[in-house]
Amino acid sequence: MDDPIDALLEEHALQRGVFGALDFETTHLEQGPSQYPFWDDAVLFLREFVTERHRRKEEEVLFLLLVQRGLRDRGGPIGIVRAERADANDLIQALGAVVDERRPDAIGPIWRECTALLRGHLQREESFLFPPARQLLEPVDLSRLQRGCARIDREADRLHPRSELVEIASRIRSRWRVREPTEDKIRPHGNPQ
């Protein structure tokens, strides 16, 4: 069985690669006309991968398992992460609106706020949620996490296959010309054995 926590960390690395490319692209936005197909792809990735697929894996499976093993749901790290997610979702929706309206002057400020929040969010998850997950979750929990993540991938694939979203991320990152160290490890989640 592949380690499902490692798989979530790989998704974080994929997101960081996209965030870096968007940071770079934002500096060029303010110097000239926007590349809207690029930003359309970025918004699709942010909505479908970050706020839909990845969020669901953590909230619907990982967090529930952690609460069952004694981690507090409210007032602790899980509560903080949930609040950040709500703010990030609002910013991603706002970004989508200004991209749809073709307003390059508004993309940069919204993205800078969004990326600061998302990067801090990923760091907090990696510092305050994943280490307790590695300590608290039993093999049966890890199996449930893996099956839950695979189920969410299957459900989300109906709208946008994971492979399509990973390809979009690759196109976005290719404009930035920087590879994440774990890029070659990103893979579709298979059905658990």
Backbone as numpy.savetxt, mean C-alpha at the origin, in Angstrom:
# Nx Ny Nz CAx CAy CAz Cx Cy Cz
5.22 -23.06 3.45 4.37 -21.88 3.45 5.27 -20.63 3.45
5.00 -19.73 2.53 5.69 -18.44 2.54 5.24 -17.65 3.75
6.11 -16.84 4.28 5.77 -16.03 5.45 4.86 -14.88 5.02
3.61 -14.85 5.49 2.68 -13.81 5.06 3.08 -12.41 5.55
3.82 -12.33 6.65 4.28 -11.02 7.12 5.35 -10.50 6.16
6.22 -11.38 5.70 7.20 -10.97 4.68 6.50 -10.50 3.42
5.41 -11.18 3.05 4.67 -10.77 1.85 4.09 -9.35 2.02
3.59 -9.05 3.22 3.09 -7.69 3.48 4.22 -6.68 3.43
5.38 -7.05 3.94 6.55 -6.15 3.87 6.99 -5.93 2.43
6.89 -6.95 1.60 7.21 -6.79 0.18 6.24 -5.81 -0.48
4.98 -5.86 -0.06 4.01 -4.89 -0.59 4.37 -3.47 -0.13
4.89 -3.33 1.07 5.36 -2.02 1.53 6.50 -1.53 0.63
7.43 -2.41 0.29 8.55 -2.02 -0.57 8.05 -1.58 -1.95
7.07 -2.29 -2.47 6.48 -1.92 -3.76 5.86 -0.52 -3.66
5.13 -0.27 -2.58 4.52 1.04 -2.39 5.58 2.14 -2.28
6.63 1.89 -1.52 7.69 2.90 -1.37 8.33 3.24 -2.72
8.51 2.25 -3.57 9.06 2.52 -4.89 8.17 3.45 -5.70
6.87 3.21 -5.62 5.92 4.09 -6.31 5.94 5.48 -5.68
5.97 5.54 -4.35 5.98 6.85 -3.68 7.20 7.67 -4.12
8.36 7.02 -4.21 9.57 7.73 -4.64 9.44 8.28 -6.05
8.86 7.48 -6.94 8.66 7.95 -8.32 7.69 9.12 -8.35
6.65 9.06 -7.55 5.67 10.15 -7.52 6.28 11.40 -6.91
7.13 11.24 -5.89 7.84 12.39 -5.33 8.67 13.07 -6.40
9.42 12.26 -7.16 10.26 12.80 -8.23 9.41 13.49 -9.30
8.35 12.83 -9.71 7.48 13.38 -10.76 6.82 14.68 -10.31
6.50 14.77 -9.04 5.86 15.98 -8.51 6.77 17.19 -8.67
8.06 17.02 -8.51 8.97 18.16 -8.68 8.95 18.67 -10.11
8.71 17.77 -11.06 8.66 18.17 -12.47 7.30 18.72 -12.87
6.28 18.36 -12.14 4.93 18.85 -12.42 4.89 20.37 -12.37
5.54 20.89 -11.36 5.46 22.33 -11.14 6.33 23.10 -12.12
7.15 22.41 -12.91 8.00 23.06 -13.89 7.43 22.97 -15.29
6.37 22.25 -15.49 5.82 22.09 -16.83 4.52 21.32 -16.82
4.01 20.98 -18.01 2.73 20.28 -18.10 2.79 18.88 -17.51
1.68 18.46 -16.99 1.59 17.15 -16.36 1.50 16.04 -17.40
1.95 14.88 -16.99 1.80 13.68 -17.80 0.60 12.92 -17.22
-0.58 13.22 -17.73 -1.78 12.66 -17.10 -1.90 11.15 -17.14
-1.52 10.46 -18.22 -1.61 8.99 -18.13 -0.79 8.43 -16.97
0.37 9.03 -16.70 1.20 8.63 -15.57 0.42 8.81 -14.27
-0.18 9.98 -14.09 -0.92 10.26 -12.86 -2.21 9.44 -12.76
-2.83 9.16 -13.90 -4.00 8.27 -13.88 -3.60 6.89 -13.36
-2.45 6.38 -13.84 -1.94 5.10 -13.34 -1.63 5.18 -11.85
-1.02 6.29 -11.44 -0.66 6.44 -10.03 -1.90 6.40 -9.14
-2.93 7.11 -9.53 -4.16 7.12 -8.73 -4.79 5.73 -8.71
-4.79 5.05 -9.84 -5.33 3.69 -9.87 -4.56 2.79 -8.91
-3.23 2.85 -8.92 -2.42 2.05 -8.01 -2.73 2.41 -6.56
-2.76 3.69 -6.26 -3.01 4.12 -4.88 -4.39 3.66 -4.40
-5.39 3.78 -5.25 -6.75 3.39 -4.85 -6.88 1.88 -4.73
-6.44 1.17 -5.75 -6.72 -0.27 -5.81 -5.71 -1.13 -5.05
-4.45 -0.72 -5.04 -3.46 -1.53 -4.33 -3.31 -1.08 -2.88
-3.07 0.22 -2.70 -2.77 0.73 -1.36 -4.02 0.77 -0.48
-5.08 1.46 -0.94 -6.23 1.66 -0.06 -7.27 0.54 -0.13
-7.18 -0.30 -1.13 -8.14 -1.41 -1.20 -7.46 -2.72 -0.82
-6.64 -3.23 -1.67 -6.08 -4.57 -1.50 -5.20 -4.68 -0.25
-4.18 -3.87 -0.14 -3.25 -3.98 0.99 -3.94 -3.64 2.32
-4.71 -2.60 2.32 -5.43 -2.19 3.54 -6.31 -3.33 4.05
-7.05 -3.95 3.15 -7.94 -5.04 3.56 -7.18 -6.19 4.19
-6.02 -6.52 3.63 -5.23 -7.64 4.19 -4.86 -7.36 5.65
-4.49 -6.13 5.91 -4.09 -5.80 7.27 -5.31 -5.65 8.18
-6.31 -4.90 7.74 -7.45 -4.64 8.62 -8.37 -5.83 8.80
-8.63 -6.57 7.73 -9.59 -7.67 7.82 -8.97 -8.97 8.32
-7.65 -9.08 8.25 -7.04 -10.34 8.67 -5.99 -10.11 9.76
-4.92 -9.40 9.45 -3.82 -9.24 10.40 -4.28 -8.62 11.71
-4.98 -7.49 11.64 -5.38 -6.80 12.87 -6.30 -7.67 13.72
-7.20 -8.38 13.08 -8.12 -9.26 13.83 -7.34 -10.35 14.56
-6.36 -10.92 13.88 -5.54 -11.95 14.52 -4.75 -11.38 15.69
-4.22 -10.18 15.52 -3.45 -9.56 16.60 -4.35 -9.26 17.81
-5.56 -8.80 17.56 -6.49 -8.54 18.66 -6.84 -9.85 19.37
-7.06 -10.91 18.61 -7.34 -12.21 19.22 -6.19 -12.70 20.09
-4.96 -12.26 19.77 -3.78 -12.66 20.55 -3.42 -11.65 21.64
-4.30 -10.63 21.84 -4.12 -9.75 22.98 -3.67 -8.32 22.69
-3.39 -7.97 21.45 -3.01 -6.58 21.15 -4.26 -5.72 21.16
-4.18 -4.56 21.79 -5.35 -3.67 21.88 -5.75 -3.14 20.51
-7.06 -3.10 20.30 -7.60 -2.58 19.03 -7.70 -1.06 19.07
-8.15 -0.51 20.17 -8.34 0.93 20.28 -7.28 1.51 21.22
-6.79 2.68 20.84 -5.84 3.37 21.70 -4.40 2.90 21.55
-4.18 1.79 20.90 -2.83 1.29 20.69 -2.41 1.49 19.24
-1.41 0.73 18.82 -0.91 0.90 17.46 -1.95 0.64 16.38
-2.83 -0.32 16.60 -3.86 -0.60 15.59 -4.78 0.60 15.43
-5.18 1.22 16.52 -6.03 2.40 16.44 -5.37 3.55 15.72
-4.08 3.75 15.97 -3.34 4.82 15.30 -3.27 4.56 13.80
-2.96 3.33 13.43 -2.85 2.97 12.02 -4.20 3.15 11.32
-5.28 2.76 11.97 -6.60 2.93 11.35 -6.93 4.40 11.11
-6.61 5.25 12.07 -6.87 6.69 11.91 -6.05 7.27 10.77
-4.80 6.86 10.68 -3.95 7.33 9.57 -4.51 6.89 8.23
-5.01 5.67 8.19 -5.56 5.15 6.93 -6.74 6.00 6.46
-7.59 6.40 7.38 -8.74 7.23 7.00 -8.25 8.54 6.40
-7.25 9.15 7.02 -6.69 10.40 6.48 -6.05 10.17 5.12
-5.29 9.08 4.98 -4.65 8.77 3.70 -5.68 8.53 2.60
-6.74 7.81 2.94 -7.79 7.57 1.94 -8.41 8.88 1.46
-8.64 9.81 2.39 -9.18 11.12 2.00 -8.23 11.84 1.06
-6.94 11.80 1.36 -5.95 12.47 0.51 -5.85 11.80 -0.86
-5.92 10.49 -0.90 -5.87 9.78 -2.19 -7.10 10.12 -3.02
-8.26 10.22 -2.38 -9.47 10.62 -3.11 -9.32 12.05 -3.64
-8.76 12.94 -2.83 -8.54 14.32 -3.27 -7.55 14.37 -4.44
-6.50 13.57 -4.36 -5.54 13.49 -5.45 -6.22 13.00 -6.73
-7.03 11.97 -6.60 -7.77 11.46 -7.75 -8.65 12.52 -8.38
-9.29 13.33 -7.56 -10.17 14.39 -8.07 -9.38 15.43 -8.86
-8.23 15.87 -8.35 -7.47 16.91 -9.08 -6.81 16.33 -10.33
-6.46 15.04 -10.31 -5.95 14.41 -11.53 -7.07 14.33 -12.56
-8.26 13.89 -12.13 -9.41 13.82 -13.05 -9.75 15.19 -13.64
-9.60 16.22 -12.83 -9.89 17.60 -13.27 -8.74 18.21 -14.06
-7.62 17.49 -14.16 -6.43 17.95 -14.88 -5.91 19.27 -14.32
-5.68 19.27 -13.00 -5.20 20.46 -12.29 -3.80 20.21 -11.75
-2.77 20.38 -12.60 -1.41 20.07 -12.16 -0.94 20.92 -10.99
-1.47 22.12 -10.86 -1.07 22.99 -9.75 -1.48 22.43 -8.39
-2.52 21.60 -8.37 -3.01 21.04 -7.11 -2.44 19.66 -6.80
-1.88 18.99 -7.80 -1.37 17.63 -7.59 -0.21 17.63 -6.60
0.75 18.49 -6.79 1.95 18.52 -5.95 1.65 18.69 -4.47
0.91 19.73 -4.10 0.65 19.91 -2.66 -0.11 18.73 -2.02
-1.07 18.18 -2.74 -1.82 17.04 -2.18 -0.90 15.83 -2.06
-0.11 15.57 -3.12 0.76 14.40 -3.05 1.80 14.53 -1.94
2.38 15.70 -1.76 3.39 15.86 -0.70 2.79 15.56 0.67
1.58 16.00 0.92 0.92 15.70 2.19 0.63 14.20 2.30
0.18 13.63 1.20 -0.16 12.21 1.18 1.08 11.34 1.38
2.16 11.64 0.69 3.35 10.79 0.80 3.96 10.88 2.20
3.93 12.05 2.80 4.45 12.17 4.17 3.65 11.27 5.11
2.34 11.29 4.96 1.48 10.46 5.80 1.71 8.97 5.52
1.74 8.59 4.24 1.88 7.17 3.90 3.23 6.60 4.30
4.29 7.36 4.10 5.62 6.86 4.49 5.70 6.67 6.02
5.20 7.62 6.77 5.17 7.48 8.22 4.31 6.31 8.65
3.21 6.15 7.97 2.28 5.06 8.25 2.97 3.70 8.06
3.65 3.52 6.94 4.34 2.25 6.69 5.41 2.01 7.75
6.13 3.06 8.10 7.18 2.93 9.12 6.58 2.53 10.48
5.46 3.13 10.84 4.83 2.78 12.11 4.34 1.33 12.10
3.76 0.90 10.99 3.34 -0.51 10.91 4.55 -1.44 11.10
5.64 -1.11 10.41 6.82 -1.97 10.47 7.48 -1.94 11.85
7.33 -0.83 12.57 7.95 -0.71 13.89 7.06 -1.21 15.03
5.74 -0.97 14.91 4.85 -1.22 16.05 3.82 -2.32 15.83
3.64 -2.80 14.60 2.67 -3.88 14.38 3.33 -5.19 13.93
4.28 -5.10 13.01 4.86 -6.34 12.50 5.72 -7.07 13.53
6.53 -6.36 14.34 7.28 -7.11 15.38 6.36 -7.85 16.36
5.28 -7.20 16.88 4.38 -7.98 17.74 3.71 -9.13 16.99
3.43 -8.91 15.70 2.82 -10.00 14.92 3.75 -11.21 14.88
5.03 -10.96 14.68 6.00 -12.07 14.64 6.09 -12.77 16.00
5.90 -12.02 17.09 5.99 -12.62 18.42 4.69 -13.30 18.84
3.56 -12.70 18.53 2.28 -13.17 19.05 1.61 -14.25 18.20
1.77 -14.18 16.89 1.02 -15.09 16.03 1.65 -16.48 16.01
0.80 -17.45 16.21 1.18 -18.86 16.17 1.15 -19.35 14.72
1.75 -20.50 14.44 1.71 -21.03 13.07 0.29 -21.11 12.49
-0.69 -21.48 13.32 -2.06 -21.54 12.81 -2.56 -20.15 12.41
-2.14 -19.12 13.14 -2.53 -17.74 12.80 -1.88 -17.31 11.50
-0.61 -17.68 11.32 0.09 -17.32 10.09 -0.55 -17.99 8.89
-1.01 -19.22 9.09 -1.72 -19.91 8.02 -3.04 -19.19 7.70
-3.75 -18.75 8.74 -5.00 -17.99 8.53 -4.70 -16.67 7.84
-3.60 -16.02 8.21 -3.22 -14.76 7.56 -2.92 -14.99 6.09
-2.18 -16.04 5.79 -1.86 -16.34 4.40 -3.13 -16.64 3.59
-4.02 -17.45 4.14 -5.27 -17.77 3.44 -6.14 -16.52 3.26
-6.20 -15.68 4.30 -6.99 -14.45 4.21 -6.45 -13.51 3.15
-5.12 -13.37 3.10 -4.51 -12.50 2.08 -4.78 -13.05 0.68
-4.68 -14.36 0.51 -4.95 -14.98 -0.79 -6.41 -14.76 -1.19
-7.33 -14.87 -0.23 -8.75 -14.63 -0.51 -8.97 -13.19 -0.97
-8.37 -12.25 -0.27 -8.53 -10.84 -0.64 -7.95 -10.58 -2.02
-6.79 -11.18 -2.32 -6.23 -11.03 -3.67 -7.20 -11.57 -4.72
-7.79 -12.74 -4.47 -8.74 -13.30 -5.45 -9.94 -12.38 -5.64
-10.47 -11.87 -4.54 -11.62 -10.96 -4.64 -11.26 -9.68 -5.38
-10.11 -9.09 -5.04 -9.69 -7.83 -5.66 -9.30 -8.03 -7.12
-8.83 -9.24 -7.46 -8.44 -9.53 -8.85 -9.61 -9.40 -9.82
-10.83 -9.52 -9.32 -12.00 -9.40 -10.20 -12.06 -8.03 -10.86
-11.64 -7.00 -10.14 -11.66 -5.64 -10.68 -10.34 -5.29 -11.36
-9.25 -5.48 -10.66 -7.90 -5.19 -11.18 -6.97 -6.29 -10.71
-6.56 -7.18 -11.63 -5.65 -8.25 -11.22 -4.38 -7.71 -10.58
-3.90 -8.41 -9.59 -2.66 -8.03 -8.90 -1.53 -7.82 -9.90
-1.43 -8.73 -10.89 -0.36 -8.61 -11.88 -0.46 -7.28 -12.64
-1.67 -6.81 -12.91 -1.85 -5.52 -13.58 -1.36 -4.37 -12.69
-1.68 -4.43 -11.41 -1.26 -3.38 -10.49 0.26 -3.39 -10.28
0.86 -4.57 -10.22 2.31 -4.66 -10.11 2.96 -4.11 -11.38
2.37 -4.38 -12.53 2.88 -3.83 -13.79 2.77 -2.31 -13.81
1.66 -1.78 -13.33 1.51 -0.32 -13.24 2.60 0.25 -12.33
2.82 -0.39 -11.20 3.88 0.07 -10.29 5.23 0.05 -10.98
5.49 -0.98 -11.77 6.75 -1.08 -12.49 6.89 0.05 -13.51
5.81 0.36 -14.22 5.86 1.48 -15.19 6.12 2.80 -14.49
5.45 2.99 -13.36 5.64 4.23 -12.60 7.10 4.33 -12.15
7.62 3.26 -11.58 9.00 3.28 -11.09 10.00 3.41 -12.22
9.68 2.88 -13.40 10.63 2.95 -14.51 10.88 4.39 -14.95
9.91 5.26 -14.77 10.14 6.68 -15.09 11.13 7.29 -14.11
11.21 6.74 -12.94 12.10 7.24 -11.90 13.48 6.60 -12.02
13.54 5.44 -12.68 14.78 4.72 -12.93 15.48 4.24 -11.66
14.72 3.93 -10.65 15.30 3.40 -9.42 14.58 2.10 -9.09
15.35 1.09 -8.77 14.77 -0.20 -8.40 14.83 -0.36 -6.90
13.75 -0.85 -6.36 13.73 -1.18 -4.93 14.50 -2.49 -4.75
15.19 -2.66 -3.63 15.97 -3.88 -3.41 15.13 -5.15 -3.47
13.87 -5.10 -3.06 13.05 -6.31 -3.04 12.14 -6.41 -4.26
12.37 -5.58 -5.26 11.49 -5.54 -6.42 11.32 -6.92 -7.07
12.39 -7.67 -7.20 12.30 -8.96 -7.85 11.56 -9.99 -7.01
11.32 -9.70 -5.74 10.62 -10.64 -4.87 9.11 -10.47 -4.94
8.63 -9.35 -5.51 7.19 -9.11 -5.57 6.58 -10.19 -6.47
5.60 -10.86 -5.93 5.01 -11.96 -6.67 3.52 -12.04 -6.35
2.78 -12.66 -7.23 1.37 -12.89 -6.89 1.27 -13.86 -5.73
0.29 -13.66 -4.89 0.07 -14.59 -3.79 -0.67 -15.79 -4.35
-0.11 -16.94 -4.16 -0.76 -18.16 -4.63 -1.74 -18.68 -3.61
-2.44 -19.68 -3.99 -3.33 -20.34 -3.05 -2.48 -21.10 -2.03
-2.74 -20.90 -0.75 -1.96 -21.64 0.24 -2.23 -23.13 0.17
-1.25 -23.88 0.52 -1.36 -25.35 0.46 -2.17 -25.84 1.64
